[in-house]
Amino acid sequence: MADTTLEKTPPAGRVRRPRGTARRSTHTLRLRVSATLVALTVLAVLLVPPLVQLDQQSVDLGAKLLPPSWAHPFGTDDVGRDLLLRCVYGLRVSLLVGLVAALTATVIGTAVGATAGALGGWADRIVMRVVDAVASVPHLLLGIFIVAMFRPGVWPVVVSVALTHWLSTARIVRAEVLSLRSRPYIDAAVSGGASRWRIALRHLLPGVLPQAGLAAVLMVPHAMWHESALSFLGLGLPAHTASLGTLIQGARGSLLAGQWWPTLFPGLFLIVPTLAIAGLAGVWRERINPRRRSELTL
């Protein structure tokens, strides 16, 4: 009996790529683009202030709201300050808040989640009920309450962001610890007489560090947006301090008058770096996921 099965062949001139190859090339492209944008962000923060011989606080009312030009690539704001320099200083403040707040929140969340998962029982239930209670309050509302107790400045914003963003890390770390506790080498350590704290420090904590590091990287753009929102509302940094949130807030009147550059460039300085950092974190998350590890070799 003749075989009537028809094999589908690609049209002439077209080569069908394996699905895994296309996926790896997409991940590689995303990694390169994100890494390039992050590198440009770091270079801008480090190199632009020394190279541009201008004072970011100097006021020149005769040069206010000038459109982008060779002298002022991003134009000037409503009091004649160079927008390129102001955006770079604002990005520096946002990165500082994002990095410090994300690191602090990750340390708090890792400690709480690892403790709850390692102890288990009633201690785990009490800790997670506290986490759920704090998580029920909106982040921005709780952040406003914390910032309102201090004078405007960078460190009150850092404290506000850190104390409102450790909850997700605690849940992730706790879930990872509970997963690790069922591994055979943990049972072997228990059978060997290892104490609970020795198991937590020698076996459980190193196992959750990749997830905690990923949570910290993902938290940086979130913290930057949180700081910008507080500054935009007038509750974060003082109005005279260069911050992406204060720059956007101060440019609202100019946008209504038809001057687009005081709003566009601070917005791009906020959106592009946060998307780049989130892109790097997404690639990292896919690489450390053991279920798809074989498909994600870059």
N, C-alpha and C positions, 0 to 999 in steps of 0.2 A: 504494500500500500504506500503510495507516494506521500511524502511529507508535505502537507499544505501550509505549514507554518511559515509566515513571511517575516523576514528579519528587516527591521527598520534600519536603513543606512542613512547617514547624514548626507545632505546635498553636496555635490562636488564643490570643492573650494572651501568647505567649512569643516573645521576640526572640532569635534565635541570634547570639551574639557571635562575631566572628572569633577563631580560636585565639590569634593573636598578641596581641590586645587583652587577653584573659584572662591570658595569661602576663605581659604588662607590668604589669597591675594587681596581680598577685601579687607581682612583684618590687618594685613601689612600696610595697606594704603592708609587706613584709619590711624594706625599707630604712627606712621611717619608724619601725617598731617598734624595730628595732635601734638607729637613731640616737637615739631617745628614751631608751632604756635606757642607752646610753652617756653621754648628756648628764646623766641623773639620777645616774649613778655619779660623774661628775666633780663635779657640784654637791654631792653628799653628802660626797665627800672634801674639798672646799674649804670648805664652809659649815658642816657639822655641828660640827666641833671648836670654832670660834669662838662658835657660837650656844649650844651646850650648856655651861653653866658648871659642869662637873664635871671632876675629875681622873680620867683613865682608869686610873690605877694606884692610886687611893685604895681602901683596904680597909675594909669596914664589915661585920663579922661578924654584926651584928644585922639586916642586910638581905640576907643571903645567900639565893640561889635563890628570889627573889621572882618570881612570874609577871608577864607583861606588864601594865602599868598606865599611867596618865597620867604618873606620875612617872618610870617606867622603861618606855618603849614596848616594848622587847625583853626586859624582865626584868633580873635580875642573875645573876651567876655564883656559883660556890661560895664565894667570899670577899666577896661583896657589891658587886662592881664593875659599873657600868652596861654592859650588853651592847651597846646601840646604839653607844656611843662606842668600845667595844673592837672591834666589828665594822668600824667606819669606819676606825680606825687600822690594823686588820689588812688591810683592803682597800687602804689606802694603801701598806702595805709590799708586798703582793702585786703591785700595779700597778707600783711602782718596780722590783721585781725583774723582772717580765715585760717592761717597756719597755726597760730597760737591757740585759737579757740578750738580748732579741730583736734589738735594734739591733746589739749586738756580734756575735752569731752571724751576722747578715745580712752585716755587713761582712766577716767572715772567710770565709763561704761564697761571697760574690760575688767576692772576690779570688781564692780558690782555683779556683772554677769558671771564671771568665773567663780566668785564666792557663792552665788546662788546655785549654780550648777554643781559645784563640788560638794557643797553641804547637803543639798537635796532636802527632802522632807518638809517639816514645818518652816524651816528657815527659808527654803526656796519659795514656798508659797507666800510668806510674808513679804519678802523682797519684791517678788513679781507683782503683788497687789499694790505695793507702793509705786512701782514703776507704772502700772496701769493708771493709778490715780493721778500721777504727775502728767502722764501722756494725755489724759482727758482734757487738760487745759491747752488751748491753742498756743503754739510756740510764740507767735508774735505778741499775743496779749501778755503772756508770762514774761517775755523779754522786755516789754514796755514797763511792766511793774518793777522789774529788777533795775532797769536803767534809771527809772524815776527816783530811786533811792540815793543816787550819786550825782555828782556834778558831771556835766557833759565832758567826755573825753574818750580816749582810745580804750583804756583798761576797763571802765564800766561796760563798754560794748563787748569786750572779750569775755568778761565774766557772764554777761547776759547770754551770749551765744553758747558758751560752754555749758552753762547750767540748764539750757533748754534743748541740747542736742546730743546728750549722752544716752538717751533712752533706747534708741534703735540699736546702738552698739551693744548695750547691755543685753538686749534680747537676742541679738545675733551670737554673741559670745556664749550666752547661756545655752542656746540650742546646740552650738558646736561642742560645748563641754559635755552635755548630755549624750551626744553622739559618740564622743571619744570614750566615755565611761563604759560603753558596751564593747570596747575592743578587747581582744584576747590579751594584749600585753598589759592592760590595766588590771585584768583579773590575775595575771601572773605576778604583778607588783603587789597586789593585795595579799595573795597567797604567800608571798615572800616576807610579809610582815611590815611592809612600808606603811608609814603613817599617812593619814589623809592629806595633811599639808605637804608632805614630801611628794605624794602623787600629784597634787595640784601644781606644785612648782616645777617638778622635773618632767612631768609627762603631759599634763593637761594644758598648762599655760603655753609651752612652745607650740602645741598643736593649734591653738587659736590665734597665734600671732599673725599669720597671713590674712585671716579674715578681719582681725582688728586693724591691720595696716590698710587693707582695702577700705574699710569703713572710714578711716581717717582721711584718705585721699578723696573719697566721695563726699565727705563732709566739708571740704575746703570750699568748693563753689557754693554750697548751700549756706555756709557761714558768710561768704562774701555778699551774697544776695540779702541775707538777714541784716548785715551791717548797713548795706545801702538802703534798705527799707527803713531802718531806724533813723538813719541820717536824713533821708528824704522827708520823714515825718517831723524832723527837728528835735528828735529825742536822743540822737546818737552823738556825733561829733559836733563841735561848735561850727557855726555858719562860716567863719573865716578860715577854718581848716580845710585843706584840699582833700576831699573825699568824693568818690564817684556819686554817692547819694546826695551830698550837698551840692555838687556841681549840677546834677540833673534838676534838683529842686530849685536852684537859683536861676535856671535857664527857662523856666516855664513861661515867664513873661516875654522873653525874647522869641520863643517859638510862636506865641500868639501874634507877635508883630512881624513874623515872616523870616526871622533869623533862625535857620535850622541848625547851624553848626554848633552852637553851645549845647544843644541837646544830643545831636547825633554822635559826636565823638566820645563824650563820656559814656553814652549807652553802649557803643561798640567796645570800649575798653572794659566794660563790665561783662558783656555777652561773650565776646570771643575767648578771653582767657578761661572763663568758667566752662564753656563748652569744650575747650581743649583739655582741661584737667579732667572733666567728666569722661571724655573720650579715652584718655589714658587709663582711667580707672575701669572703664568698661572692658578694655582689652585685658587688663590684669585680672578682672573678675572671670572672664572666660578662660583664661589660662590656668587659674587655680581651681576651676571646677572639675573635679575628677570624672564626672559623667561624660564630659566632652573633651577630655585631655588629649585624646588621640587625634582629634580633628582640629586642634588649635595650635599646632606647632608653627611658629612664624619663621 
